[in-house]
Amino acid sequence: MNNHCTPEGPSASTSAPLPAGSRTPSPHATDNHGRRRTLILALGALGVVYGDIGTSPLYAVKECFHGLHAVALTRANILGVMSLIFWSLTMVVTVKYVTFILRADNDGEGGIFALAALFLGKGGQAVSERTVKRLMLLAIFGAALLYGDGLITPVISVLSAVEGLKVASRAAEPLVLPIACGILVALFIVQRYGTGRIGKVFGPVMLLWFTSLASFGLLELVKSPDILAALDPRHAVAFFAANRWHGMVVLGAVVLVITGGEALYADLGHFGRGPIRLSWLVLVFPALLLNYFGQCALVLHNPQAANNPFYELVPRVLLYPMVALATAATVIASQAMISGVYSLTQQASQIGYCPRLHIVHTSSETRGRIYLPWVNTMMMVGCLALALTFRESSRLAAAYGIAVTGTMAFTTLLYYYVTRYNWGWLAWKALLLTGIFLFFDVSYFSANLLKFIDGGWFTISVALLLSVVMITWRDGRAILARRFEDERVPMEVILDDIKKYKLVRTPGVAVFLSISPVGTPRVLLHYLKHTESLPKKVILLSIVSGNTPYVPRRKRLSITHLGQGFHRVIAKYGFMQTPKVPEILETATEQGLELDTYSTSFYLGRESLLRTGVGKMAAWRKALFVFLSRNAWNVATHFGIPPNRVVELGTQVEI
């Protein structure tokens, strides 16, 4: 058989076939592979993307008819609540997030920080600096609100699942809280081992979960099809007309059905737009609707079921298996939220809103799987405190909703600026769409504010505290950068002095890390002051963060040869990446910079911050910044520098 290369073009089809195993895949085979991959990703999205919103049936309807601010169990009220649930899922999740917001991806990534960075990349140049600052404040506060949501989600989900034991037997009631706390402790303990292995069962378990939701709901819906009248939005309007302010409070409970909307957008980078939409439209959305319609149909004809309509739908013989399945589903939902908090913290650290933290990569194959020990410990303590304080899912539901609805509103505002200035939409078009979205967002947020005293204060307090920390860290770093800039010495001056005074050059390579990619690093000046010599090869290394989530390795480095053995290396990383200095130097050698890594020493500056400077920041904020700086993760360890080749030079800096 002739194995030579065939010519390109139409005539190639007439040439001899390639050997077995060397054939080019047919378009049909490629399409099959693409569809199979999409289905696999869609299956995985069931747990990670839809874990939160998928476990809402455990408590959402119950809170409307049996919670702290339950509405009377009349036919009009039940139809009104079901109508609100249907149109909330349709307009907020299906129309807003699945149809529109998912289009606003930042190099494939989603979430409020990614959306803000997308705007800054291009649209930020078209508006005033004041507008940019205000939008970044919205992004910071929206992200901080999600941290409060990340604490509440595991607790309310696990409590709601375990409370099914009370439906099976009243004797099990004293065991609910201890079992829930035990599950939460175990959940946070296993985080250090990564989610790779357990993640493989997320999809199948959630597939069974959503199938069960749809099946039990459909069985009840067949018995009572009259609940389908709730599809008419006039029942929602009549509900508010009849209940007025009380109706707004109940709307705060209805919000529980859409609490996973923001997580849907934040997980865009893990699964992609297509699989997320496929999962929602084919399985999740229909399953949720069937279950909610089934629960409301049950309450409509059996008001006593309002105590726990989710488990009342389940046949008695399947009650214990359903409690077990619900517990597994809530653990998966909690895992997804915990992983989301890790990613959010990593983004905040990379873009300069959070101190360096210890990040452990739990997978050598998947870059998004990380574990933050300190964050994990704080979340475990916070979740246990919430469980022991509120004790019941109904009481905790009052604290749930403010965080996610606030973030939804901020996402809508940022989305307006992206459509207007990044995509060039006409003003009327951008305003019309965002106006519709804001109508729902503000309504839900206002309804949840009415529950502030009952528990909503918790998420607001967490968000305010974390916002202060992030803004203080950002402002403190800016003051520090300005201070360094004022003392900056041009590199040309140093190079001229080296040549003029014939400075002693010793063998070896020295890498000086610098915050600023221009001028002379402070640590280099201190080194010269104390040793009056320099190694023959000097690398001035600066690591900067960009407005995109990932920067390809081939585009990451900028190398400038300054002469006399000096080279400036600027490494640009995305906000979803963790820079590693050995990897940077390896890339630099691939691009022609000759380095002997075994004779390389790394010089870092360690600043002792003093609060006696003239920086424009309140004294208590300066104290907070100093505290955060002292407790930030070690620079050498954070950037993966070998500890036996690090030299730290200390200096005092007034801020």
PyMOL commands that set and color helices and strands:
alter all, ss='L'
color gray80, all
select helices_A, chain A and resi 10-14+27-48+51-54+56-58+60-66+75-103+112-121+123-126+129-162+164-168+170-193+196-199+202-223+225-231+234-258+261-266+268-271+273-301+303-307+309-312+316-350+373-390+393-397+402-422+427-449+452-486+491-501+522-531+553-555+581-590+597-599+619-631+635-638+643-645
alter helices_A, ss='H'
color red, helices_A
select strands_A, chain A and resi 360-361+370-371+504-513+533-545+557-563+566-573+600-610+646-654
alter strands_A, ss='S'
color yellow, strands_A
deselect
rebuild
show_as cartoon
